[in-house]
Amino acid sequence: MTKPDMLTNLLPQDHPWGKSIYYYHTLPSTNTLAKHLAAQGAAEGTVIIAGEQTAGRGRLGRSFSSRSGLGLYLSVILRPGCKPEKLMHLTCTAGLAAADAVEEAAGIRPGIKWANDLVHDGRKLGGILTELGFDSQGNVAWAVVGIGINCLHKAEDFPQELGGIAASLAMATGRQIAPLSLAKALTARLEAMARQLSDAGAIMARYRENCLTLGREICVVRGDEKRCGTAVTVEDDGALLVRYADGTTQAVASGEVSIRGMYGYL
């Protein structure tokens, strides 16, 4: 692994996170490195950015296409110092921060597919992966929030299996949105997010306004089990409340949730 560049000018020098932003031209995974650094004691606000990931990851161990120079691949270390149940809304909160940053940098407002995907015009612009580490008392010693957003891709830049599913800011806007320009907006938004994490009620009220999943017919898929219903709301702990055809409801906090094909990617 090559030595990183220090991006000391990405944010103002007096910004709380302005002096710990590291840029690597190539990494296996920004989240993997951030977790390693967090375990070694790196401070909150340490930001890792890569120009390319060779082993980028999404939820459930899926690979995340991270071609060189085309996207923003960023992870940040947080130190919330709380019980994990107080942090169940972290991924949703990061989704809001990412949507705000895209709007600031690119002039379009993506919606959010529960729980962790940024979507515009029925196609995925990016995703979020949060991972936690714990101390001996069961508190969250550190949290790593990883965000990947497609910036400069053309349709042919995506793997064949993502054709018709993925999009980029360039495809959505017709303009070239530089990854580091988006990184500036995103890092500032994430820092503000970290200060507001304790106000889950207000955060999740905003999240519900931005969540494209609500009111849609969805299928909850876990392994070989699939059950379909309607997404009713997202609760303050980030769980998706689903109402099934028999009238029963279920709060879904994990597993795979997919929207029926009539809604495109959603």
C-alpha positions in Angstrom: 0.0 0.0 0.0 1.4 3.3 -1.1 1.8 6.3 1.3 -1.3 8.5 1.2 -1.6 12.2 0.3 -2.8 14.5 3.0 -5.8 16.6 1.7 -5.2 19.5 4.0 -7.0 21.9 1.7 -10.2 20.0 1.2 -11.8 21.7 4.2 -11.0 24.9 6.0 -8.1 24.5 8.4 -10.3 25.3 11.4 -12.8 22.6 10.5 -12.9 19.8 13.1 -12.1 17.1 10.5 -9.9 19.3 8.2 -6.5 17.8 9.2 -7.1 14.1 9.0 -8.2 13.4 5.4 -6.0 10.8 3.6 -6.2 10.1 -0.1 -4.9 6.8 -1.6 -4.7 6.3 -5.3 -5.6 2.6 -4.9 -6.8 0.6 -1.9 -8.5 -2.8 -1.5 -11.3 -1.1 0.6 -11.5 2.2 2.4 -13.7 0.6 5.0 -11.1 -2.2 5.7 -8.4 0.4 6.2 -10.6 2.6 8.3 -11.5 -0.3 10.6 -7.8 -1.1 11.0 -7.0 2.4 11.9 -9.9 2.7 14.3 -8.8 -0.4 16.1 -5.3 1.2 16.5 -6.9 4.4 18.0 -7.3 6.8 15.1 -9.4 9.8 16.1 -13.0 10.5 15.2 -13.1 12.4 11.9 -10.3 10.4 10.3 -11.3 10.2 6.6 -10.0 7.7 4.1 -10.6 8.4 0.4 -9.5 6.2 -2.5 -9.3 6.9 -6.2 -9.9 3.2 -6.8 -10.9 0.2 -4.7 -9.9 -3.3 -5.8 -12.1 -5.1 -3.3 -14.9 -2.6 -2.6 -17.7 -4.0 -0.5 -21.4 -3.3 0.0 -24.0 -4.8 2.2 -24.1 -8.6 2.7 -20.6 -9.0 1.4 -21.5 -7.9 -2.2 -18.8 -6.3 -4.3 -19.0 -2.6 -5.1 -17.7 -1.5 -8.5 -15.0 1.0 -7.8 -13.2 1.8 -11.0 -10.2 4.2 -11.0 -11.0 7.9 -11.1 -14.7 7.5 -11.7 -16.3 7.6 -8.3 -16.0 8.8 -4.7 -15.0 6.0 -2.3 -14.8 7.4 1.2 -14.9 6.1 4.8 -14.9 8.0 8.0 -14.2 6.9 11.6 -16.7 7.9 14.3 -16.4 7.4 18.1 -20.0 7.7 19.4 -19.3 6.0 22.7 -22.8 4.6 23.2 -24.6 1.3 23.3 -25.3 -0.2 19.9 -29.1 0.2 20.3 -28.6 4.0 20.4 -26.9 3.8 16.9 -29.4 1.8 14.9 -30.3 4.8 12.8 -26.6 5.4 11.7 -26.9 4.1 8.2 -30.1 6.1 7.6 -28.4 9.2 9.0 -25.4 8.7 6.7 -27.9 8.3 3.8 -29.3 11.7 4.5 -25.8 13.3 4.7 -24.9 11.7 1.4 -28.1 12.9 -0.3 -27.5 16.4 1.0 -23.9 16.4 -0.3 -25.0 15.2 -3.7 -27.6 18.0 -3.9 -25.0 20.6 -2.9 -22.3 19.3 -5.3 -24.4 18.2 -8.3 -27.7 20.1 -8.0 -29.9 17.0 -8.0 -31.6 15.5 -5.0 -31.4 11.7 -4.9 -33.9 9.7 -3.0 -33.0 6.8 -0.6 -33.9 3.2 -1.0 -34.2 1.7 2.4 -31.8 1.4 4.0 -28.6 2.4 2.3 -28.8 3.2 -1.4 -28.9 6.6 -3.2 -31.3 6.5 -6.2 -32.0 8.9 -9.0 -34.6 8.3 -11.7 -34.9 4.6 -10.7 -31.1 3.9 -10.8 -28.6 3.4 -8.1 -26.1 6.3 -7.7 -24.3 5.0 -4.6 -24.4 3.0 -1.4 -23.5 3.0 2.2 -21.8 0.4 4.5 -21.6 0.9 8.2 -19.5 -1.3 10.5 -19.0 -1.2 14.2 -16.3 -2.2 16.8 -17.0 -2.7 20.5 -15.2 -2.3 23.8 -15.2 -4.8 26.6 -18.4 -3.3 28.1 -20.3 -3.7 24.9 -20.3 0.0 23.9 -19.5 1.1 20.4 -15.8 1.9 20.5 -15.8 3.0 16.9 -18.1 3.1 13.9 -16.9 3.3 10.3 -19.2 4.8 7.7 -18.3 3.9 4.1 -19.9 5.7 1.2 -19.4 5.0 -2.5 -21.0 7.3 -5.1 -20.7 7.0 -8.9 -19.5 10.4 -10.3 -18.0 10.3 -13.8 -19.1 6.9 -15.1 -20.6 6.5 -18.6 -23.1 3.7 -19.0 -20.4 1.5 -20.6 -18.2 1.9 -17.5 -20.4 -0.3 -15.4 -20.1 -4.1 -15.3 -22.6 -5.8 -17.6 -24.7 -7.0 -14.6 -25.3 -3.4 -13.5 -26.6 -2.3 -16.9 -29.9 -0.6 -16.4 -29.4 -0.5 -12.7 -26.6 1.8 -11.9 -26.1 5.4 -12.9 -23.7 8.2 -12.2 -23.9 11.9 -11.4 -22.5 12.6 -14.9 -25.3 10.5 -16.5 -27.9 12.2 -14.4 -26.8 15.8 -14.8 -24.8 15.9 -18.1 -22.0 17.5 -16.1 -18.6 16.4 -14.8 -18.9 16.2 -11.0 -15.3 15.7 -9.7 -15.1 13.1 -6.9 -13.1 15.4 -4.7 -15.6 18.2 -5.1 -18.3 15.8 -3.8 -15.9 14.6 -1.1 -15.6 18.2 0.2 -19.4 18.5 0.6 -19.8 14.9 1.9 -17.1 15.3 4.6 -18.7 18.5 5.9 -22.2 16.9 5.9 -20.9 13.8 7.8 -19.3 16.0 10.4 -22.6 17.8 11.0 -24.3 14.4 11.1 -21.9 13.1 13.8 -22.9 16.1 16.0 -26.6 15.4 15.6 -26.7 11.6 16.0 -28.4 11.7 19.4 -31.5 13.4 17.9 -32.9 10.2 16.2 -36.5 11.5 16.1 -35.6 14.6 14.0 -33.2 12.6 11.8 -35.7 9.9 11.0 -38.5 12.3 10.3 -36.3 13.7 7.5 -35.3 10.3 6.4 -38.9 9.3 5.9 -39.4 12.3 3.7 -36.5 11.1 1.5 -37.2 7.4 1.5 -38.5 6.1 -1.9 -39.4 2.7 -0.5 -42.4 3.9 1.5 -45.8 3.1 0.1 -44.3 0.6 -2.4 -44.9 -3.1 -2.9 -41.8 -4.9 -1.7 -40.5 -8.3 -1.1 -38.6 -9.2 2.1 -36.1 -11.8 1.1 -34.1 -13.9 3.5 -32.3 -16.8 2.0 -34.9 -18.9 0.2 -37.8 -17.2 2.1 -39.6 -14.4 0.3 -42.7 -12.6 1.6 -44.3 -9.6 -0.1 -46.2 -6.7 1.3 -46.3 -2.9 1.5 -43.6 -0.7 3.1 -45.5 1.4 5.6 -42.9 3.5 7.4 -39.3 3.5 8.7 -39.2 3.6 12.5 -36.9 5.7 14.6 -34.5 2.8 15.0 -34.2 2.5 11.3 -36.4 -0.6 11.0 -38.7 -0.9 8.0 -42.3 -1.6 8.9 -44.0 -3.9 6.4 -47.7 -4.7 6.2 -48.5 -8.1 4.5 -51.6 -9.1 2.6 -53.0 -10.9 5.7 -53.0 -7.7 7.6 -50.0 -8.6 9.8 -47.0 -6.2 10.1 -43.3 -6.8 10.7 -40.5 -4.5 11.5 -37.6 -5.5 9.3 -34.2 -4.6 10.6 -32.0 -6.9 8.6 -32.0 -9.2 5.6 -32.6 -8.3 2.0 -35.4 -6.0 0.9 -36.1 -5.7 -2.8 -38.8 -3.7 -4.7 -40.8 -5.5 -7.3 -39.6 -5.0 -10.9 -42.5 -2.8 -11.9 -40.7 0.0 -10.1 -37.4 -0.5 -11.9 -34.4 -0.6 -9.6 -36.6 0.6 -6.7 
